Amino acid sequence: MNREQLLFKNRRPGETVFLAGYRATGGYQSLQQALRDLTPEALRQRVKDSNLRGRGGAGFPTGVKWNFFPADQPGPKYLVCNCDEMEPGTYKDGELLLADPHQLVEGMILSAFALQTDIGYIFIRYAYAQQAENLRRAIVEATEAGFLGQNILGSGFNFELHLHSSAGRYILGEETALLNGLEGKRPNPRLKPPFPAVKGLFGRPTTVNNVETLANIQHIVSGGAEWFRALALTEEGSGTKLYGLSGHLNRTECFELPVGMPLRQLIEEFGAGVWRGRKFKACLPGGASTPYLTAEHLDVALDFDSLEAVGSRFGTAGVTVFDDRTCMVAATLNLIRFFARESCGWCTPCRDGLTMVRWLLETIETGQGTPEHLEMLKDQLQQISGNSFCALAEGAMGPVAGLLTHFEQEIIDHLEKGRCPFQ
């Protein structure tokens, strides 16, 4: 298996690489190459040909998204980096910025050149204090070295980059709520259309991309689209992925591995197996908003298409493992409590629906449930899915869908015994 390290090539325990170390390993050479040899159109095409898909959760093809952007339109246009990363089980962007903040800075300069934007913002989670400090230093260093600011490397291209620390709510990970938050407004999601590419930040064309997505751009520039696609283990995938392991494993770390990594290998080799000699029961494969996988899925390839085929999502590749002593009703309740609390309250399916789901799971878990409560839970899944204003509620119902698909018998056991059978 190819273990080529792109995003983590400068990662060292307890260390952060800044400008001198970053340049020593080839940093900013891709920027020089692009400004010298590529037009913005050619750079956009290279990213499209690479089949890079968004690493923030939705997985939309980055090059296609960029093609919606009016790069030739005069006037202010914005590039925004989403570093909110508040989904439970997802911590990859934080690890990247602890190790190598210049990688994001260079990726944003290249992306801004491709999109012909001259102002960028990094919207960062409030709890990422050290990551924010690393980025502030990297922005100053890049500016002093001539990689940011006016007439970058004598090319005539201008780009300024700003850091904005979030006040902190999960809804801010939704791109239009993020834009409202960046403008100082209440972070409700916006009605689409118009999409941000047409009317985004301050009413101007805006592209929002994830940290990991943007950090890949310089590697696509230097290595080429075909090389980047070939890094994946499956034909549908491309590049590498930052997999964040958590839960009931002997080793819980973040690893850079090819897209298409088999789930079994990720758990047994890199997670060092399920802890305390117990057995694998289930996992969330892509963060807290993805449906569970079970032991029958251990040989699935972790990529967008393969996971969709088995009823889940690649998401952020935050893989949370549960052992065979876990009550899946309790695990799902824990997740729903988070999502219900973090709803912005803008729409009824999310505001009231998630509160209802939380109450139903609490009733079942505490032994007070009846068969009617199970039917009500199934009904809520149908009522909420696809009917909310943004994707928060539908994502929140991902674990509930997995619970009903794979662990309905556990719910019935709670109802029949009048208590949680795992206590």
C-alpha positions in Angstrom: 0.0 0.0 0.0 1.2 3.5 -0.9 1.8 5.4 2.3 2.9 8.7 0.6 2.4 11.6 3.0 1.3 14.8 1.5 -0.6 16.7 4.2 1.3 15.1 7.0 4.8 15.0 5.5 6.0 17.7 7.9 4.2 16.3 10.9 6.3 15.7 14.0 5.1 14.9 17.5 4.7 18.1 19.5 6.2 20.3 16.8 4.9 22.9 14.4 6.7 23.6 11.1 6.8 27.3 10.2 8.2 29.1 7.1 11.9 28.0 7.1 11.0 24.3 7.7 8.1 24.4 5.3 10.3 25.9 2.5 13.0 23.3 3.2 10.6 20.6 2.1 9.4 22.3 -1.0 6.9 24.8 0.5 5.7 27.6 -1.9 7.3 26.0 -4.9 3.8 25.1 -6.2 2.8 28.7 -5.9 5.9 29.8 -7.8 5.1 27.2 -10.5 1.5 28.1 -10.8 2.1 31.9 -11.1 4.9 31.2 -13.7 3.4 28.4 -15.8 -0.4 28.3 -15.3 -3.3 30.5 -16.1 -6.2 30.6 -13.6 -8.3 28.6 -16.1 -5.6 25.9 -16.4 -5.3 25.6 -12.6 -9.1 25.2 -12.2 -9.0 22.5 -14.9 -6.2 20.7 -13.2 -8.1 20.6 -9.9 -11.2 19.4 -11.8 -9.2 16.7 -13.5 -7.8 15.5 -10.2 -11.2 14.5 -9.0 -10.6 16.1 -5.6 -13.8 16.0 -3.7 -14.5 18.2 -0.7 -13.0 17.0 2.5 -15.4 18.8 4.8 -18.2 16.2 4.8 -20.4 16.8 1.7 -17.8 15.5 -0.8 -18.8 17.7 -3.7 -16.2 17.8 -6.5 -14.0 20.8 -5.9 -13.3 21.6 -9.5 -17.0 21.5 -10.4 -17.7 23.8 -7.5 -15.0 26.2 -8.7 -16.5 26.2 -12.2 -19.7 27.7 -10.8 -17.7 30.7 -9.5 -17.6 33.8 -11.7 -13.8 34.2 -11.7 -13.9 36.8 -14.5 -16.6 39.0 -12.9 -15.2 42.4 -11.8 -15.4 43.7 -8.3 -14.8 42.0 -4.9 -14.9 38.3 -4.7 -14.1 36.1 -1.6 -12.5 32.8 -0.7 -13.5 31.5 2.7 -11.9 28.5 4.5 -14.2 26.6 6.8 -12.3 25.5 9.8 -15.3 25.3 12.2 -14.8 21.5 12.7 -17.2 21.0 15.6 -18.7 17.6 14.6 -18.0 15.0 17.3 -15.4 12.5 16.2 -13.8 14.9 13.7 -10.5 16.6 14.5 -8.3 16.2 11.3 -8.2 19.9 10.4 -7.0 20.8 13.9 -4.2 18.2 13.6 -3.2 19.6 10.3 -2.9 23.1 11.6 -1.0 22.1 14.6 1.6 20.5 12.4 1.8 22.6 9.2 -0.2 25.8 9.0 1.7 27.1 5.9 0.1 24.3 3.9 -3.3 25.9 4.3 -1.9 29.3 3.6 -0.3 28.2 0.3 -3.4 26.3 -0.7 -5.5 29.3 -0.2 -3.2 31.6 -2.2 -3.3 29.1 -5.1 -7.1 28.7 -4.9 -7.5 32.5 -4.8 -5.3 32.7 -8.0 -7.4 30.1 -9.7 -10.6 31.9 -8.7 -9.2 35.4 -9.2 -10.2 36.6 -5.7 -8.1 39.1 -3.8 -9.5 38.6 -0.2 -9.6 35.4 1.9 -10.9 34.6 5.3 -10.2 31.6 7.5 -13.2 31.0 9.8 -11.8 28.9 12.7 -13.4 27.1 15.6 -13.2 29.1 18.8 -11.6 26.2 20.7 -8.7 26.0 18.3 -6.6 28.6 20.1 -3.2 27.1 19.3 -4.2 26.5 15.7 -5.3 30.1 15.4 -2.0 31.3 16.8 -0.1 29.1 14.3 -2.1 30.6 11.4 -1.5 34.2 12.6 2.3 33.5 12.6 2.1 31.8 9.2 0.2 34.7 7.6 2.7 37.2 8.9 5.6 35.1 7.7 4.1 34.5 4.3 3.4 38.3 3.9 6.9 39.3 4.9 8.3 36.7 2.4 6.2 38.1 -0.5 3.8 35.2 -0.8 0.9 37.3 0.4 -0.1 40.9 -0.2 0.4 43.0 -3.3 2.0 41.8 -6.5 2.8 38.4 -5.2 6.2 37.2 -6.5 6.1 39.9 -9.2 3.1 38.3 -10.9 0.7 41.2 -10.5 -1.7 39.0 -8.5 -2.8 40.4 -5.1 -4.3 38.4 -2.2 -4.8 39.3 1.4 -5.7 36.7 4.1 -7.5 37.3 7.4 -8.3 35.0 10.3 -11.7 35.1 12.1 -12.2 33.2 15.3 -15.8 31.8 15.7 -18.0 32.4 18.7 -18.7 28.7 18.4 -21.8 26.7 17.4 -22.0 23.6 15.3 -24.4 25.3 12.8 -21.5 27.5 11.7 -20.1 24.6 9.8 -23.0 25.0 7.3 -21.5 27.3 4.7 -24.2 30.0 4.5 -24.6 30.1 8.3 -20.8 30.5 8.4 -21.1 33.5 6.1 -23.7 35.1 8.3 -21.5 34.6 11.3 -18.6 36.1 9.4 -20.7 39.2 8.7 -21.6 39.4 12.4 -25.2 38.2 12.0 -27.1 35.5 13.7 -25.8 32.2 12.2 -28.9 30.9 10.5 -28.5 29.2 7.2 -29.5 31.1 4.1 -32.1 30.2 1.5 -30.5 28.7 -1.7 -30.6 29.8 -4.5 -28.9 32.2 -4.7 -25.8 30.1 -3.9 -22.7 31.7 -2.4 -20.9 31.6 -5.7 -23.5 34.2 -6.9 -24.3 36.0 -3.7 -22.2 35.1 -0.7 -20.1 37.1 1.8 -21.3 40.7 1.8 -23.5 39.9 -1.1 -20.6 39.2 -3.4 -19.4 35.9 -5.1 -17.9 33.6 -2.6 -16.4 30.1 -2.5 -16.2 28.2 0.8 -13.9 25.2 1.0 -12.6 23.0 3.9 -9.1 23.2 5.4 -8.1 19.7 4.1 -9.5 20.4 0.7 -7.5 23.6 0.3 -4.3 22.0 1.6 -4.4 19.5 -1.2 -4.2 22.2 -4.0 -0.4 22.6 -4.0 0.1 18.9 -4.3 -2.2 18.7 -7.3 -0.2 21.6 -8.8 3.2 19.9 -8.3 2.2 16.3 -8.9 -0.5 16.7 -11.5 -4.1 15.5 -11.7 -3.3 11.9 -12.9 -0.8 11.3 -10.1 -3.2 12.6 -7.5 -6.0 10.3 -8.7 -3.6 7.3 -8.7 -2.9 7.8 -4.9 -6.3 6.3 -4.1 -6.9 2.6 -3.7 -10.2 2.7 -5.6 -11.1 4.0 -9.1 -13.8 6.2 -7.7 -11.4 7.9 -5.3 -8.5 10.3 -5.6 -5.7 11.4 -3.3 -5.1 10.7 0.4 -7.4 11.3 3.3 -6.9 12.3 6.9 -8.7 9.6 9.0 -9.4 10.5 12.6 -9.7 7.4 14.8 -11.6 7.6 18.1 -13.7 5.4 20.3 -13.0 1.9 21.6 -9.7 1.3 19.9 -6.2 0.7 21.3 -4.8 3.6 19.3 -6.8 6.7 18.6 -4.9 9.0 16.3 -5.2 10.8 13.0 -3.5 9.1 10.0 -3.0 10.2 6.4 -3.9 7.2 4.2 -5.1 6.6 0.7 -8.8 7.2 -0.1 -10.3 3.7 -0.4 -8.6 2.2 2.7 -10.5 -0.9 3.8 -12.3 -0.3 7.1 -10.9 -3.6 8.6 -7.3 -2.6 7.9 -7.8 0.9 9.3 -9.2 -0.6 12.6 -6.9 -3.5 13.0 -3.6 -2.1 11.7 -3.8 1.6 12.4 -6.2 1.5 15.3 -4.4 -1.5 16.8 -7.7 -3.3 17.2 -10.7 -3.0 19.5 -9.6 -2.2 23.1 -9.6 -4.5 26.1 -9.9 -7.7 24.0 -13.4 -7.0 23.0 -15.1 -7.3 19.6 -16.1 -4.7 17.0 -19.8 -3.9 17.1 -20.3 -0.8 15.0 -18.7 2.4 13.9 -19.5 5.9 12.6 -17.4 6.0 9.4 -17.4 9.7 8.7 -18.2 11.7 11.8 -21.2 11.9 14.1 -23.7 12.6 11.3 -23.2 9.3 9.4 -25.2 6.1 9.7 -23.5 3.2 11.5 -21.6 0.4 9.9 -21.5 -3.1 11.5 -19.2 -6.1 11.4 -20.7 -7.1 8.0 -19.2 -3.9 6.5 -15.6 -4.4 7.8 -14.3 -5.1 4.3 -15.9 -2.0 2.7 -13.6 0.5 1.1 -13.7 3.9 2.7 -14.5 6.2 -0.2 -17.6 8.2 -1.2 -19.2 5.8 -3.6 -18.5 2.5 -1.7 -20.0 3.9 1.6 -23.0 5.3 -0.1 -23.6 1.8 -1.6 -23.9 0.3 1.9 -26.1 3.1 3.3 -23.6 5.4 4.9 -21.3 8.3 4.0 -17.6 9.0 3.9 -18.2 12.4 5.5 -15.1 13.7 7.2 -13.6 10.2 7.7 -13.8 10.6 11.5 -14.1 6.9 12.4 -15.6 6.3 15.8 -15.6 2.6 16.9 -18.0 1.0 19.4 -17.2 -2.3 21.1 -19.6 -5.2 21.8 -20.6 -3.9 25.2 -22.0 -0.7 23.9 -25.6 0.1 24.1 -26.4 1.6 20.6 -29.5 3.3 21.9 -27.4 5.1 24.5 -24.8 5.9 21.9 -27.4 7.4 19.6 -29.0 9.3 22.4 -25.7 10.9 23.2 -25.3 12.1 19.6 -28.8 13.4 19.3 -28.4 15.4 22.5 -25.6 17.2 20.9 -27.4 17.8 17.6 -30.6 18.9 19.3 -28.7 21.4 21.4 -26.7 22.8 18.4 -29.8 23.3 16.2 -30.1 27.0 15.4 -33.9 26.6 15.7 -34.6 28.1 12.2 -36.9 25.4 11.0 -39.5 23.1 12.6 -38.1 19.7 11.5 -34.8 20.5 13.2 -35.9 22.6 16.2 -38.9 20.5 17.2 -38.1 17.2 15.4 -34.7 16.6 17.0 -36.1 17.5 20.4 -38.8 14.9 19.9 -36.2 12.3 18.8 -34.1 13.1 21.9 -37.2 12.6 24.1 -38.1 9.3 22.4 -34.6 7.9 22.9 -34.5 9.0 26.5 -37.8 7.3 27.1 -36.6 4.1 25.5 -33.2 4.1 27.2 -34.6 4.7 30.7 -37.0 1.7 30.3 -40.2 3.7 30.0 -40.7 3.0 26.3 -43.5 1.1 24.5 -43.9 -0.2 21.0 -45.6 3.1 20.2 -42.5 5.0 21.0 -40.6 2.8 18.5 -43.1 3.6 15.8 -42.9 7.3 16.6 -39.1 7.1 16.2 -39.5 5.6 12.8 -42.1 8.3 11.9 -39.7 11.1 13.0 -37.0 9.6 10.7 -39.4 10.0 7.8 -40.7 13.4 8.8 -37.3 15.0 9.3 -35.2 13.5 6.6 -35.1 15.7 3.5 -37.5 18.3 5.0 -35.2 20.6 7.0 -33.9 24.0 5.9 -30.3 22.9 5.9 -28.4 19.6 6.2 -28.0 19.7 10.0 -31.2 17.8 10.9 -30.8 15.2 8.1 -27.2 14.6 9.2 -28.3 14.3 12.8 -30.7 11.6 11.8 -27.9 9.5 10.2 -27.1 7.6 13.4 -30.9 7.2 14.1 -31.3 5.7 10.6 -28.4 3.3 11.4 -29.9 2.4 14.7 -33.2 1.5 13.2 -31.6 -0.4 10.3 -29.0 -2.5 12.2 -30.0 -2.4 15.9 -33.8 -2.4 16.0 -33.7 -5.5 18.1 -31.8 -3.6 20.8 -34.6 -1.1 20.9 -37.1 -4.0 21.3 -35.0 -5.5 24.1 -35.2 -2.2 26.0 -39.0 -2.2 25.5 -39.5 -5.8 26.6 -37.2 -5.7 29.6 -38.2 -2.2 30.8 -34.6 -1.2 31.2 -31.3 -0.9 29.3 -30.0 -4.5 28.9 -26.4 -3.3 28.9 -26.6 -1.9 32.4 
